[in-house]
Amino acid sequence: MKTSAAIASLLDTFAGGGRLIYVDCGARKGKMPPPLKRLGGAEYVGIEADAEECVRLNAAARPGHRYVQAVLGRAAEARTFRVTRNPASASLLEPNHDFLSQFLEVRDSFHVEREIRVQTIPLDACLASHDIPRADFLELDVQGSELDVLIGAEGTLRTTLGVQAEVEFAPMYVDQPLFADVDAFLRGRGFQLFDLSRYHVRRAASDAGIPTRGQLLWGHALYFREDRALDPPMAARLAVLAGLLGFPDLAATLLTRLAASAGSREERRAAERARDALTTARDAGKASAASRDRAVWRD
């Protein structure tokens, strides 16, 4: 049985069918991550603060993709939004110019060209207002406001199975939460850290000819929900995500458990077929490649 058919059978049997929903907060240039394209029926929802970018994204949207214009925050309130020279660095937070001035490679990207007043909305309310029932996987790239978005997503997170968040290890924005803060929040809500990409930047005063690792400034942290107490529908969805995103061992653990506790022959066979499809040598090789590419989904 092909992987796509085995996945469809698993989700039909244990989760009542339906699409897996991938929600991308900070969706500039965003689209479905390549590993998840193999699902076929997955739905991508991009949430983007820049109204013009959101119009452009919707005009060029692929099947299964839609984009929503919203500025996400921990609450509904008026805030100041900083539009920067590099649109990808725009943020609700003030860039920490004293710190960034040390890094020639990135400092100009954070130059604030204008400030505008915006109305923020919590992710819970944003999804509800657009009839988006859940976020099976949540990606966050909102320039220092990741923790605020998570705080405004308490309801959503109860059924979310995976989170990828951009995290900072140094204060690139004034008074921003750092990796330790985001990590503590997610661990406190039943998520485990599975992977972490890291980005280093050379200091401006250093000789470009001298090899250096540079300073660790930011990265992407990948979390999956703690798997040992999940109900069958959530376990099946998590197994699919884990298998396709480069973690066939987690997928195998979940599907072996589903097969062992199956209440019918049909359920057991669906779990076993999905386990075989997601963890064969061929698919494990593809999953390994997906794992290497995970930090550059947008590139």
Backbone bond lengths (Angstrom), bond angles and torsions (degrees), N, CA, C in turn:
res aa  C-N    CA-C-N  psi(-1)  N-CA   C-N-CA  omega(-1)  CA-C   N-CA-C  phi
1 M - - - 1.464 - - 1.526 109.57 -
2 K 1.338 117.42 134.61 1.447 121.40 178.72 1.529 110.19 -66.11
3 T 1.351 114.01 154.41 1.461 118.84 -178.11 1.516 111.69 -57.08
4 S 1.346 117.85 -45.62 1.461 120.69 -177.33 1.522 111.47 -61.23
5 A 1.338 117.23 -40.11 1.471 120.57 179.41 1.525 110.98 -68.61
6 A 1.335 117.15 -39.06 1.465 120.78 179.13 1.522 110.77 -65.55
7 I 1.337 116.47 -38.98 1.460 119.96 178.14 1.524 110.35 -65.53
8 A 1.328 116.41 -44.86 1.461 120.26 179.97 1.528 110.89 -60.47
9 S 1.340 116.72 -41.99 1.455 120.74 178.72 1.526 110.97 -63.99
10 L 1.330 116.71 -41.85 1.466 120.88 179.16 1.521 110.78 -60.81
11 L 1.344 116.97 -48.81 1.459 120.49 -177.57 1.524 111.39 -68.28
12 D 1.324 117.50 -36.62 1.466 120.05 176.73 1.527 111.09 -63.24
13 T 1.332 115.79 -41.00 1.462 120.70 -174.73 1.520 112.72 -75.09
14 F 1.337 117.00 -43.11 1.461 120.22 -172.75 1.530 113.93 -102.41
15 A 1.321 117.51 -25.90 1.467 119.37 -172.55 1.524 113.11 -120.99
16 G 1.320 117.01 13.39 1.450 119.59 177.95 1.508 114.29 67.70
17 G 1.326 116.79 23.30 1.458 120.72 -179.88 1.513 111.60 71.81
18 G 1.304 116.62 -152.70 1.460 120.92 -179.43 1.509 112.31 84.85
19 R 1.302 115.04 161.13 1.455 121.02 -177.43 1.518 111.97 -83.19
20 L 1.329 115.68 147.23 1.456 119.54 164.17 1.525 107.47 -75.24
21 I 1.326 116.52 137.39 1.467 121.17 -175.58 1.520 109.56 -113.00
22 Y 1.334 114.99 122.81 1.464 123.13 179.32 1.526 107.35 -106.83
23 V 1.331 117.50 118.31 1.461 121.96 -178.46 1.526 108.70 -110.21
24 D 1.318 115.00 123.90 1.467 122.69 -174.64 1.523 108.64 -113.82
25 C 1.324 117.84 109.68 1.461 123.09 -179.03 1.527 109.37 -96.44
26 G 1.315 115.11 111.10 1.460 121.47 -170.73 1.511 107.19 96.93
27 A 1.348 115.83 67.70 1.472 120.98 -164.04 1.521 114.02 -98.89
28 R 1.318 118.61 19.96 1.470 119.62 177.82 1.531 109.60 -54.32
29 K 1.321 116.15 123.80 1.470 123.75 -177.49 1.529 112.15 62.89
30 G 1.331 117.28 17.18 1.456 119.70 -172.27 1.520 113.66 -82.08
31 K 1.322 114.56 150.54 1.468 122.24 174.50 1.522 108.24 -159.88
32 M 1.321 115.79 172.58 1.458 120.46 -179.82 1.528 110.68 -56.80
33 P 1.334 118.80 129.51 1.470 120.56 177.00 1.526 110.43 -57.34
34 P 1.324 118.48 138.39 1.466 121.18 -177.69 1.525 115.24 -49.40
35 P 1.340 120.36 -42.72 1.481 118.31 -178.86 1.523 113.47 -58.87
36 L 1.340 117.21 -32.00 1.460 120.08 -175.95 1.524 112.89 -84.24
37 K 1.318 117.46 -7.55 1.458 119.42 176.65 1.529 111.07 -63.28
38 R 1.321 116.20 -23.51 1.460 119.87 -179.68 1.524 111.89 -68.23
39 L 1.334 116.83 -14.50 1.455 119.56 177.03 1.528 111.60 -71.13
40 G 1.312 116.27 -28.53 1.454 119.71 179.88 1.512 112.84 76.66
41 G 1.322 117.65 -57.81 1.461 121.06 -174.75 1.513 114.55 -95.56
42 A 1.321 119.27 8.61 1.462 120.14 -179.14 1.527 110.53 -67.52
43 E 1.323 115.52 150.87 1.463 121.63 179.46 1.521 109.25 -112.02
44 Y 1.332 116.17 132.89 1.461 122.60 177.81 1.523 108.36 -109.28
45 V 1.338 116.19 127.67 1.460 122.07 175.23 1.526 107.67 -121.05
46 G 1.324 116.55 115.81 1.451 121.34 178.48 1.521 110.37 -101.85
47 I 1.328 117.14 130.84 1.469 122.00 177.76 1.519 107.51 -113.12
48 E 1.332 116.20 119.40 1.456 121.65 -171.63 1.525 110.44 -130.13
49 A 1.341 116.79 133.34 1.461 121.22 -178.68 1.519 112.53 -72.89
50 D 1.325 117.72 -34.77 1.466 123.15 -175.93 1.529 109.79 -77.22
51 A 1.337 116.60 112.67 1.464 120.74 -175.94 1.519 111.72 -62.55
52 E 1.325 118.44 -42.24 1.465 121.00 -179.59 1.523 111.18 -64.79
53 E 1.319 116.52 -41.56 1.457 120.30 177.60 1.522 110.82 -63.64
54 C 1.334 116.53 -37.55 1.457 120.48 -179.61 1.527 110.82 -65.67
55 V 1.329 117.52 -40.33 1.472 121.17 176.61 1.521 110.03 -61.96
56 R 1.332 116.45 -43.97 1.464 120.37 -179.72 1.525 110.56 -63.00
57 L 1.323 116.68 -42.78 1.457 120.69 -179.27 1.525 111.61 -63.54
58 N 1.332 117.04 -42.71 1.465 119.69 179.83 1.523 111.56 -67.21
59 A 1.335 116.76 -34.61 1.466 119.91 179.98 1.521 111.20 -65.57
60 A 1.335 116.58 -30.03 1.468 120.77 -177.77 1.525 111.74 -108.03
61 A 1.329 117.65 15.73 1.466 121.30 -172.77 1.526 111.70 -64.44
62 R 1.319 115.65 136.87 1.452 122.50 174.21 1.525 109.97 -81.25
63 P 1.326 118.07 163.39 1.465 119.66 176.02 1.526 110.99 -54.59
64 G 1.327 116.22 139.11 1.454 120.70 -179.86 1.507 114.25 81.61
65 H 1.335 117.86 4.30 1.463 122.64 179.87 1.531 109.88 -115.26
66 R 1.319 116.46 139.36 1.459 121.00 168.44 1.525 108.90 -147.63
67 Y 1.332 115.17 155.44 1.455 121.01 -174.09 1.524 109.86 -129.10
68 V 1.334 114.67 139.48 1.458 122.68 -176.60 1.520 108.15 -121.79
69 Q 1.325 117.18 131.83 1.458 120.26 176.81 1.524 109.19 -88.01
70 A 1.320 116.47 121.29 1.463 121.67 178.31 1.522 108.77 -165.05
71 V 1.326 115.63 147.88 1.460 121.84 171.20 1.518 106.74 -103.59
72 L 1.310 116.63 110.38 1.459 121.29 -173.96 1.527 111.48 -84.39
73 G 1.326 115.69 143.97 1.457 121.62 176.83 1.515 109.92 -154.51
74 R 1.316 116.16 -175.66 1.465 119.52 -179.15 1.522 111.87 -77.77
75 A 1.345 117.55 -18.57 1.461 121.89 -178.10 1.525 108.72 -152.31
76 A 1.321 115.85 169.55 1.466 121.16 174.14 1.523 107.32 -83.93
77 E 1.316 116.18 111.86 1.461 120.08 -176.72 1.526 109.91 -162.41
78 A 1.338 115.54 162.27 1.465 121.21 175.92 1.523 108.64 -83.08
79 R 1.346 115.83 130.87 1.461 121.16 -179.36 1.526 109.47 -136.02
80 T 1.317 115.93 165.89 1.463 122.05 173.79 1.517 108.99 -96.73
81 F 1.318 116.28 128.40 1.468 122.16 179.55 1.520 108.26 -109.48
82 R 1.343 116.79 128.51 1.465 122.03 -178.21 1.526 109.99 -97.48
83 V 1.323 116.32 116.59 1.462 122.32 176.61 1.525 107.60 -91.07
84 T 1.321 117.06 120.96 1.459 122.63 -172.11 1.526 111.67 -106.22
85 R 1.327 114.62 166.08 1.464 120.59 -179.52 1.520 111.37 -55.12
86 N 1.311 116.95 -44.35 1.458 121.19 170.81 1.521 106.99 -93.30
87 P 1.342 118.22 113.18 1.472 119.79 -176.37 1.524 113.15 -54.62
88 A 1.328 117.52 -28.11 1.463 120.42 -178.61 1.522 112.38 -69.02
89 S 1.344 118.39 -14.30 1.465 121.80 -179.82 1.522 112.73 -98.15
90 A 1.342 118.20 -0.81 1.463 121.48 -179.60 1.517 110.44 -60.24
91 S 1.338 116.31 145.04 1.462 119.23 -171.57 1.517 111.79 -159.55
92 L 1.322 114.87 158.29 1.458 120.72 168.22 1.524 111.37 -71.02
93 L 1.309 117.24 -16.80 1.461 122.27 -176.92 1.528 110.94 -98.72
94 E 1.307 115.37 154.95 1.455 121.56 177.87 1.531 109.73 -81.72
95 P 1.337 117.84 125.44 1.468 118.78 176.92 1.527 111.23 -57.71
96 N 1.298 115.56 142.49 1.463 121.66 -179.36 1.527 108.57 -88.19
97 H 1.337 115.70 81.94 1.462 120.33 -172.28 1.526 112.57 -64.14
98 D 1.337 117.34 -33.80 1.465 119.58 178.56 1.530 110.44 -59.20
99 F 1.319 116.40 -40.84 1.462 120.32 179.25 1.523 111.46 -77.16
100 L 1.323 117.43 -45.68 1.467 121.84 -174.57 1.521 112.70 -67.36
101 S 1.342 117.58 -23.39 1.464 120.39 -178.26 1.528 112.06 -62.12
102 Q 1.320 116.98 -16.09 1.469 120.41 179.42 1.526 113.35 -78.32
103 F 1.360 117.12 -8.53 1.463 120.82 -171.16 1.528 109.80 -124.73
104 L 1.321 115.31 95.85 1.457 121.46 -175.71 1.527 111.74 -57.97
105 E 1.301 116.80 -34.39 1.465 121.84 -175.22 1.520 113.06 -63.89
106 V 1.333 118.16 -29.32 1.460 119.64 -173.64 1.521 114.16 -122.27
107 R 1.326 119.59 -15.36 1.463 119.79 -166.44 1.526 113.33 -62.97
108 D 1.333 118.30 -37.47 1.464 119.67 -178.02 1.520 112.33 -68.17
109 S 1.334 117.29 -26.25 1.466 120.71 -179.92 1.525 111.79 -62.71
110 F 1.337 116.50 -24.15 1.462 120.63 -174.61 1.531 112.46 -98.00
111 H 1.315 117.73 8.59 1.470 120.45 177.83 1.530 109.37 -65.63
112 V 1.326 117.08 123.81 1.461 121.52 -177.71 1.526 109.17 -81.69
113 E 1.336 115.50 119.15 1.463 120.56 -179.21 1.518 112.11 -92.65
114 R 1.327 118.00 -29.12 1.459 120.57 175.88 1.523 108.97 -162.99
115 E 1.321 114.70 160.82 1.454 121.82 176.31 1.520 108.99 -121.79
116 I 1.326 115.91 139.93 1.458 120.70 179.10 1.526 109.01 -132.42
117 R 1.314 116.07 152.53 1.462 120.77 176.17 1.529 107.91 -89.28
118 V 1.309 115.97 134.42 1.460 121.48 -178.78 1.514 109.24 -133.19
119 Q 1.317 115.55 163.41 1.459 122.44 174.59 1.517 107.54 -108.84
120 T 1.311 116.62 118.55 1.465 119.56 179.05 1.524 110.51 -86.33
121 I 1.333 114.78 160.27 1.461 121.79 178.68 1.527 108.30 -140.53
122 P 1.322 118.71 137.76 1.472 120.05 175.80 1.527 110.28 -66.27
123 L 1.317 116.36 150.26 1.456 120.21 180.00 1.525 111.22 -59.76
124 D 1.327 118.03 -39.78 1.471 120.55 178.52 1.524 110.56 -53.62
125 A 1.328 117.11 -48.34 1.461 121.34 -178.14 1.526 111.34 -70.09
126 C 1.315 117.00 -37.15 1.459 120.95 179.61 1.522 111.26 -61.73
127 L 1.336 117.03 -47.90 1.458 120.19 -179.92 1.525 110.99 -64.17
128 A 1.333 117.02 -42.56 1.460 120.34 -179.21 1.524 111.30 -62.33
129 S 1.328 117.22 -39.46 1.467 120.25 -176.78 1.517 112.35 -71.26
130 H 1.333 117.97 -15.87 1.457 121.76 178.36 1.531 111.92 -113.07
131 D 1.328 115.82 18.73 1.472 121.74 176.17 1.530 112.67 55.07
132 I 1.323 116.18 41.06 1.459 121.91 175.85 1.529 106.59 -101.52
133 P 1.327 118.63 109.04 1.461 120.86 -167.57 1.518 115.61 -70.88
134 R 1.332 117.90 -23.30 1.466 119.83 -176.06 1.525 108.20 -168.78
135 A 1.312 115.18 173.95 1.464 122.45 171.90 1.521 106.58 -129.08
136 D 1.330 117.26 97.98 1.466 119.57 178.41 1.525 110.28 -62.35
137 F 1.329 115.23 -39.74 1.466 120.01 175.62 1.520 107.09 -131.17
138 L 1.331 115.49 136.91 1.464 122.07 -175.64 1.516 109.20 -122.79
139 E 1.325 116.65 121.75 1.461 121.46 174.84 1.521 109.10 -108.36
140 L 1.336 116.73 136.32 1.461 122.06 -177.61 1.520 109.92 -127.06
141 D 1.323 115.20 122.04 1.464 121.27 173.93 1.521 106.54 -145.25
142 V 1.327 115.82 77.73 1.461 121.52 -171.73 1.520 111.29 -124.28
143 Q 1.315 115.97 31.43 1.459 122.71 167.81 1.527 113.66 51.85
144 G 1.320 114.74 63.61 1.453 121.24 173.46 1.509 115.10 91.40
145 S 1.347 117.73 -9.93 1.462 121.00 -177.73 1.527 112.64 -101.35
146 E 1.322 117.23 16.48 1.465 120.28 -176.62 1.525 111.98 -57.87
147 L 1.317 117.72 -43.36 1.461 119.19 -178.57 1.524 111.02 -65.95
148 D 1.315 117.47 -39.23 1.462 120.48 176.75 1.534 110.80 -59.51
149 V 1.323 117.10 -43.13 1.462 120.49 179.67 1.528 110.02 -63.78
150 L 1.321 117.36 -41.34 1.456 120.70 179.10 1.528 111.48 -64.50
151 I 1.312 117.22 -38.83 1.464 120.48 178.51 1.529 110.19 -63.55
152 G 1.323 116.76 -34.43 1.457 121.11 177.27 1.513 113.78 -83.84
153 A 1.328 116.88 9.63 1.470 121.44 -177.49 1.520 111.49 -125.50
154 E 1.317 117.97 28.01 1.467 120.83 -176.84 1.528 111.32 -57.49
155 G 1.309 117.70 -42.42 1.459 120.19 179.03 1.510 112.06 -67.18
156 T 1.311 116.33 -45.00 1.468 121.66 -179.99 1.516 111.20 -59.40
157 L 1.321 116.27 -42.19 1.463 120.61 -174.71 1.523 113.50 -65.31
158 R 1.314 117.72 -18.05 1.472 119.51 -178.90 1.526 111.27 -64.36
159 T 1.329 117.92 -26.86 1.461 120.12 179.31 1.525 112.75 -117.85
160 T 1.324 117.47 4.65 1.459 121.01 177.11 1.529 109.52 -75.70
161 L 1.326 116.20 139.45 1.464 121.27 -175.24 1.515 113.25 -107.53
162 G 1.316 117.33 -23.71 1.457 120.71 179.12 1.513 110.56 -145.75
163 V 1.327 116.22 146.88 1.463 122.75 178.85 1.522 108.23 -136.52
164 Q 1.324 116.45 131.23 1.462 120.35 166.53 1.518 107.66 -117.88
165 A 1.319 117.44 121.13 1.454 121.90 -176.57 1.521 110.23 -124.08
166 E 1.330 115.24 133.44 1.457 118.11 167.67 1.525 107.48 -69.33
167 V 1.307 116.07 133.43 1.462 120.93 -177.94 1.515 109.16 -131.53
168 E 1.323 115.30 147.84 1.457 120.70 177.22 1.528 109.91 -108.94
169 F 1.329 114.52 143.58 1.468 121.14 177.62 1.520 111.28 -105.60
170 A 1.329 116.44 -4.40 1.455 123.10 178.10 1.529 107.01 -141.84
171 P 1.330 118.18 154.70 1.474 121.15 -172.42 1.524 112.17 -76.96
172 M 1.309 117.92 83.18 1.461 122.69 178.76 1.531 111.06 -75.17
173 Y 1.340 115.87 -23.16 1.469 122.07 173.43 1.518 108.43 -121.66
174 V 1.308 116.80 153.98 1.465 121.65 -177.18 1.528 109.94 -67.45
175 D 1.324 115.81 127.68 1.470 123.13 175.34 1.527 113.12 58.53
176 Q 1.316 117.73 30.93 1.452 119.07 -179.67 1.528 111.55 -83.31
177 P 1.334 117.79 150.48 1.464 120.09 170.57 1.532 109.64 -67.01
178 L 1.314 116.74 147.10 1.457 121.56 179.09 1.527 110.17 -108.40
179 F 1.313 115.68 -178.22 1.462 120.69 -176.25 1.519 112.63 -51.51
180 A 1.318 116.67 -43.35 1.472 120.17 -177.36 1.522 111.58 -59.31
181 D 1.328 117.37 -35.58 1.463 121.29 -179.27 1.525 111.02 -70.78
182 V 1.344 116.21 -45.54 1.468 120.69 178.60 1.524 110.23 -64.06
183 D 1.335 115.67 -43.08 1.460 120.82 -179.47 1.526 111.43 -60.93
184 A 1.321 117.06 -45.14 1.462 120.68 -179.93 1.522 111.12 -63.39
185 F 1.320 116.90 -39.96 1.460 120.61 179.69 1.525 111.06 -62.49
186 L 1.321 117.40 -48.79 1.458 120.58 -177.07 1.527 111.85 -69.39
187 R 1.317 117.56 -39.90 1.469 119.49 176.90 1.527 110.49 -62.09
188 G 1.317 116.55 -35.16 1.448 119.81 179.00 1.515 113.71 -69.85
189 R 1.327 116.64 -10.56 1.462 121.42 179.25 1.521 111.97 -116.29
190 G 1.337 115.50 23.62 1.452 119.96 169.89 1.511 116.44 88.45
191 F 1.326 118.01 18.94 1.464 120.87 178.25 1.526 110.55 -105.57
192 Q 1.334 115.09 150.73 1.462 122.44 177.72 1.528 109.72 -118.11
193 L 1.319 116.68 139.02 1.460 121.08 175.74 1.527 109.55 -73.91
194 F 1.341 116.07 126.64 1.457 120.95 -179.77 1.521 113.13 -112.87
195 D 1.318 117.69 -28.17 1.459 118.73 -176.56 1.518 109.09 -156.67
196 L 1.341 115.53 156.36 1.455 120.14 -177.45 1.525 109.03 -151.74
197 S 1.328 116.89 114.02 1.457 120.51 171.64 1.527 108.54 -88.74
198 R 1.321 116.77 154.94 1.472 120.32 -175.40 1.518 110.37 -137.17
199 Y 1.352 115.26 140.36 1.461 121.26 -178.92 1.526 109.46 -124.23
200 H 1.334 115.16 125.84 1.456 121.68 -178.86 1.529 109.55 -110.40
201 V 1.341 116.51 148.93 1.458 121.20 -179.35 1.524 109.07 -133.20
202 R 1.339 115.28 136.63 1.465 122.54 179.64 1.531 110.14 -74.40
203 R 1.321 116.13 141.71 1.457 121.02 175.40 1.530 110.58 -73.50
204 A 1.335 114.91 145.22 1.465 120.28 -173.77 1.517 112.53 -62.94
205 A 1.333 118.58 -31.46 1.455 121.36 -175.72 1.523 113.05 -78.06
206 S 1.327 117.98 -9.56 1.460 119.96 -175.99 1.521 110.83 -80.67
207 D 1.319 116.12 152.72 1.462 122.63 176.45 1.519 108.50 -72.84
208 A 1.344 116.43 122.45 1.464 120.52 -176.71 1.523 111.96 -60.58
209 G 1.326 117.52 -19.82 1.456 120.38 -179.44 1.518 113.74 -84.35
210 I 1.324 117.26 -8.12 1.460 121.36 -178.59 1.526 109.01 -93.09
211 P 1.330 117.18 122.27 1.471 118.86 178.96 1.528 111.02 -61.23
212 T 1.314 115.96 138.22 1.455 121.25 177.96 1.518 109.64 -155.23
213 R 1.296 116.48 150.49 1.457 120.33 174.21 1.519 110.86 -79.50
214 G 1.344 117.22 -17.63 1.444 120.08 -174.71 1.513 111.41 72.22
215 Q 1.319 115.18 -179.64 1.472 119.97 -179.75 1.519 109.98 -96.59
216 L 1.324 115.43 138.03 1.461 121.52 175.97 1.530 108.54 -69.91
217 L 1.355 116.15 118.02 1.457 120.31 -178.84 1.525 113.17 -111.00
218 W 1.324 117.91 -44.98 1.464 119.13 -177.36 1.518 110.53 -150.29
219 G 1.308 115.17 174.13 1.459 120.55 178.46 1.510 109.91 -167.63
220 H 1.334 115.89 -172.16 1.461 122.42 176.42 1.534 107.54 -126.10
221 A 1.307 115.70 121.64 1.461 121.80 -178.30 1.525 109.12 -103.35
222 L 1.320 116.06 128.40 1.461 122.22 -178.75 1.523 110.17 -109.02
223 Y 1.332 115.67 127.40 1.456 122.22 -178.48 1.524 110.11 -123.81
224 F 1.338 115.93 144.25 1.456 122.01 167.01 1.528 108.28 -121.40
225 R 1.322 114.55 151.94 1.457 119.10 179.69 1.528 110.64 -66.69
226 E 1.327 116.20 143.03 1.464 121.90 172.60 1.523 107.86 -51.69
227 D 1.346 116.85 127.56 1.461 120.76 -165.38 1.527 115.16 -99.60
228 R 1.307 119.56 -7.89 1.463 119.41 -168.35 1.515 114.29 -78.27
229 A 1.319 119.43 -15.24 1.467 120.09 -177.57 1.528 112.16 -124.92
230 L 1.322 117.43 24.99 1.459 120.43 -178.34 1.521 111.33 -79.98
231 D 1.346 116.33 145.75 1.456 118.93 172.47 1.534 108.80 -73.85
232 P 1.331 118.54 162.35 1.470 120.67 -174.88 1.523 115.11 -54.67
233 P 1.346 121.05 -42.91 1.468 118.57 179.31 1.527 113.16 -60.16
234 M 1.333 117.39 -43.33 1.459 120.13 -179.87 1.525 110.75 -70.72
235 A 1.334 117.30 -37.52 1.464 120.21 178.30 1.522 111.18 -62.51
236 A 1.334 117.03 -40.13 1.465 120.57 179.95 1.524 110.65 -65.49
237 R 1.328 117.08 -43.57 1.467 120.29 179.76 1.529 110.71 -65.52
238 L 1.325 117.04 -42.25 1.459 120.13 178.93 1.525 111.05 -64.06
239 A 1.322 117.73 -38.90 1.465 120.76 178.60 1.517 111.17 -60.02
240 V 1.329 116.52 -41.24 1.466 120.29 179.26 1.523 110.42 -64.57
241 L 1.321 116.73 -48.02 1.460 120.10 179.50 1.528 111.27 -60.43
242 A 1.324 116.89 -46.48 1.460 120.88 -178.49 1.523 111.12 -62.25
243 G 1.337 116.83 -44.77 1.448 119.76 -178.31 1.511 112.90 -63.22
244 L 1.330 116.94 -40.99 1.460 120.38 -176.97 1.524 112.67 -78.87
245 L 1.323 118.04 -26.49 1.459 120.80 -176.52 1.527 113.15 -94.27
246 G 1.328 117.12 10.31 1.455 118.58 170.67 1.504 116.21 105.88
247 F 1.340 117.80 18.07 1.455 121.13 -178.24 1.533 109.97 -128.91
248 P 1.335 117.16 63.95 1.472 119.93 -177.65 1.515 113.40 -63.30
249 D 1.338 117.72 -23.55 1.463 119.44 177.72 1.523 111.21 -67.21
250 L 1.329 117.15 -41.09 1.456 120.54 176.35 1.530 110.20 -66.26
251 A 1.336 116.57 -42.02 1.463 120.23 177.79 1.530 110.60 -59.06
252 A 1.335 116.69 -44.37 1.464 120.44 -179.24 1.525 111.39 -63.55
253 T 1.322 116.94 -41.41 1.464 120.41 178.53 1.528 111.09 -59.25
254 L 1.328 115.77 -47.40 1.460 120.47 -178.10 1.523 111.67 -65.42
255 L 1.330 116.79 -43.15 1.459 120.16 -175.30 1.523 111.78 -74.88
256 T 1.320 117.87 -32.76 1.464 120.49 173.36 1.522 110.11 -63.29
257 R 1.306 116.39 -41.07 1.464 121.04 178.29 1.533 110.69 -65.43
258 L 1.338 116.99 -41.92 1.463 120.07 178.07 1.527 111.19 -63.30
259 A 1.337 116.50 -41.73 1.468 119.86 179.86 1.528 110.94 -63.84
260 A 1.336 116.60 -40.24 1.466 120.56 -177.15 1.525 112.14 -68.97
261 S 1.341 116.89 -30.32 1.472 119.56 -177.47 1.520 112.32 -102.12
262 A 1.330 116.65 9.29 1.468 120.62 -176.21 1.521 111.25 -59.60
263 G 1.331 115.74 141.52 1.445 120.00 179.82 1.510 113.80 -91.68
264 S 1.331 116.63 -3.34 1.461 120.16 -179.99 1.518 109.33 -151.62
265 R 1.324 115.45 163.08 1.464 121.10 176.74 1.528 110.46 -62.37
266 E 1.318 116.48 -37.10 1.462 120.01 179.33 1.517 111.49 -62.05
267 E 1.332 116.95 -43.59 1.466 120.59 179.16 1.524 110.86 -64.79
268 R 1.331 116.86 -43.95 1.459 119.63 -179.09 1.531 111.13 -61.67
269 R 1.324 116.87 -44.43 1.463 120.32 -178.98 1.528 111.16 -66.52
270 A 1.329 117.64 -37.23 1.471 120.26 178.77 1.526 110.51 -63.82
271 A 1.340 116.73 -42.68 1.460 120.31 179.00 1.519 111.30 -66.49
272 E 1.323 116.91 -41.67 1.466 120.15 -178.70 1.521 111.31 -67.93
273 R 1.330 117.70 -40.57 1.463 120.26 179.11 1.525 111.17 -64.38
274 A 1.324 116.06 -41.79 1.464 119.40 178.57 1.526 110.82 -65.75
275 R 1.323 116.73 -40.24 1.473 119.96 177.83 1.520 110.48 -60.72
276 D 1.322 117.18 -45.29 1.462 120.32 179.88 1.527 110.93 -63.17
277 A 1.331 116.60 -41.40 1.457 120.50 -176.83 1.525 111.98 -69.53
278 L 1.335 117.13 -37.06 1.460 120.51 -175.31 1.521 113.72 -87.15
279 T 1.327 117.70 -11.22 1.465 119.25 -173.72 1.525 113.80 -128.49
280 T 1.334 118.76 13.29 1.456 119.60 174.51 1.513 109.65 -68.36
281 A 1.342 116.59 164.17 1.460 120.43 -179.02 1.518 111.02 -57.76
282 R 1.346 116.83 -40.30 1.458 119.88 -178.72 1.521 110.74 -64.39
283 D 1.354 116.29 -48.21 1.443 119.67 -178.23 1.516 112.01 -71.62
284 A 1.335 116.97 -30.93 1.462 119.14 177.17 1.519 109.99 -65.02
285 G 1.320 117.03 -35.58 1.459 120.22 177.01 1.510 111.50 -64.44
286 K 1.338 115.80 -41.88 1.448 119.32 176.67 1.519 110.84 -65.84
287 A 1.317 116.04 -38.31 1.463 119.84 178.84 1.513 110.78 -64.35
288 S 1.344 116.97 -37.66 1.454 120.21 177.78 1.517 111.05 -62.49
289 A 1.327 116.37 -41.33 1.461 120.20 177.15 1.519 110.22 -64.18
290 A 1.340 116.95 -40.02 1.461 120.80 177.85 1.514 110.70 -61.35
291 S 1.343 116.29 -38.62 1.452 120.24 179.42 1.518 111.08 -63.09
292 R 1.339 116.47 -41.31 1.465 119.40 179.59 1.520 111.20 -65.93
293 D 1.337 117.46 -30.69 1.454 121.30 -176.52 1.522 112.97 -88.92
294 R 1.336 117.44 -5.35 1.449 119.57 -168.55 1.532 112.58 -60.25
295 A 1.319 117.97 -37.38 1.453 120.71 -175.69 1.516 112.67 -73.56
296 V 1.319 118.45 -9.72 1.467 121.24 -177.18 1.527 109.96 -124.35
297 W 1.326 116.96 37.86 1.458 120.70 179.44 1.508 111.24 -55.74
298 R 1.320 117.88 -33.54 1.462 120.57 -174.68 1.522 112.78 -83.38
299 D 1.312 118.77 -16.25 1.463 120.77 -170.87 1.530 111.65 -74.51
